[in-house]
Amino acid sequence: MRVNIIGGGLAGCALAYVLKNNGCEPVIYEAGSALASGASGNDVGLYNPRFTAQYDAVGEFYTKAFFEALRVFDDIGAAADWDPCGALHLMNNPQKEKRYPKTVEAYAWPDNGMQILTPEEASEVAGVDILSGCLYLQKSGKISPKKLCSVYASGVECHLNAPISSLEDLDGDITVLACGSAAKQFDIAKHLPIKPVRGQVSYIAESEVSSRLKTALCFGGYIAPAQNGVHCLGSTFQRWLDHDNLIAEDDMANIEKLCDEVKVLAYNYNIVNSKAGVRTVSQDHFPIVGQLGERVFISTAHGSHGILSSLLSAIILTDIILGAGNQIVNEGTMMALSPKRFVVN
Ligand SMILES: Cc1cc2nc3c(=O)[nH]c(=O)nc-3n(C[C@H](O)[C@H](O)[C@H](O)COP(=O)(O)OP(=O)(O)OC[C@H]3O[C@@H](n4cnc5c(N)ncnc54)[C@H](O)[C@@H]3O)c2cc1C
């Protein structure tokens, strides 16, 4: 089966990877001059699930996405700078102090894969002083989304500088929209409640203290352990902006948040680089994955968790396309992902 994929970011490339491994012939059409021209173009990203207090559709989706990602990264992650350095999610406000222990109990990950640590235990894991308790994901970490796109798309037919404006222009058996909020430019998807949300990450030179950081820290923002003396520090959220020009104040905001929330890392950091991008979010903050029309499918709205969600979405979509019926997630989660949830009767 020849499958047109519109968009060469994480959603499109992950789908191409899974389709190819299942005997299909994916073809990527990317508007930009390279893969990962949009939100997926960061050099460093953290792969973390979204946390809810119950093991609901969100819990099932991101748990399965996490373990699928570990399996795939174990195979191909080295070429995308995969570093399973662990992630500490600071319980730095009363809501998180209440919610994270419930998450750990409800998700019940095997082998202490998700656990609550005291400040002392967290400090030991982090290599720097952490003042609050934390939710700890031992096998979480960082990877390069940009390189991951190339690795996923290796051996796949890719057309760059190829903006698609009409689905009728394409040959192939079916088409998948994996082009973020640009999906709305196609009539078949224009009713979907998806919006762009701009963000910027800052790359900062390590300080003497921050160079000791061994795990990723998530505190509202996030900081990854330094790679060649540079940390990735993220990220801003601007629901009202949809451009990827750099904004100097965003770097200041990222650094200020780090200094406020992780006192031991407060420092006058040098900014080495910055990168802005535009996420796509849906009204209910859950990805949109499934069939839109007779020969048209979609994978979008990966929000702030696209490294994980793009891969499981690709596995689910491949299963739907091939009619394999593998029940990768339960029926309720499939409904929660489906574009049909937005159809007004
Ligand atoms: C600042 C920032 C930090 C982030 N940090 C993290 C993180 O740490 N961890 C994490 O998991 N996620 C993170 N994310 C989110 C993650 O990057 C996104 O969820 C993910 O990149 C979405 O992938 P996508 O393929 O859906 O979209 P995109 O990467 O935007 O890909 C869509 C592609 O479609 C192309 N396109 C659009 N229209 C057309 C057309 N008509 N024809 C052909 N091509 C078209 C675009 O050029 C683009 O390349 C971050 C996002 C931002 C902005």
The ligand as a Gaussian input file, in Angstrom:
#p B3LYP/6-31G(d) Opt

LIG

0 1
 C        9.721000      24.968000      22.048000
 C        9.200000      23.575000      22.013000
 C        9.706000      22.622000      22.897000
 C        9.223000      21.315000      22.884000
 N        9.761000      20.378000      23.734000
 C        9.317000      19.099000      23.689000
 C        9.885000      18.097000      24.510000
 O       10.824000      18.349000      25.284000
 N        9.368000      16.835000      24.440000
 C        8.329000      16.513000      23.605000
 O        7.894000      15.347000      23.582000
 N        7.779000      17.450000      22.802000
 C        8.245000      18.725000      22.829000
 N        7.681000      19.659000      22.022000
 C        6.525000      19.278000      21.206000
 C        6.929000      18.513000      19.952000
 O        7.994000      19.205000      19.346000
 C        5.720000      18.426000      19.019000
 O        4.681000      17.761000      19.680000
 C        6.059000      17.658000      17.745000
 O        7.174000      18.216000      17.123000
 C        4.879000      17.693000      16.787000
 O        5.240000      16.997000      15.625000
 P        4.355000      17.113000      14.309000
 O        4.991000      16.251000      13.306000
 O        2.928000      16.906000      14.639000
 O        4.468000      18.658000      13.892000
 P        5.644000      19.416000      13.127000
 O        6.970000      19.010000      13.611000
 O        5.312000      20.868000      13.179000
 O        5.536000      18.861000      11.642000
 C        4.564000      19.270000      10.728000
 C        5.280000      19.402000       9.394000
 O        4.303000      19.592000       8.365000
 C        4.856000      20.447000       7.403000
 N        3.726000      20.991000       6.629000
 C        2.778000      21.874000       7.033000
 N        1.887000      22.091000       6.043000
 C        2.283000      21.314000       4.998000
 C        1.768000      21.100000       3.681000
 N        0.651000      21.709000       3.242000
 N        2.433000      20.244000       2.856000
 C        3.565000      19.607000       3.269000
 N        4.087000      19.788000       4.493000
 C        3.450000      20.611000       5.363000
 C        5.604000      21.486000       8.226000
 O        6.587000      22.139000       7.454000
 C        6.196000      20.622000       9.333000
 O        7.518000      20.186000       9.064000
 C        8.177000      20.961000      21.984000
 C        7.683000      21.911000      21.094000
 C        8.187000      23.202000      21.088000
 C        7.655000      24.191000      20.102000

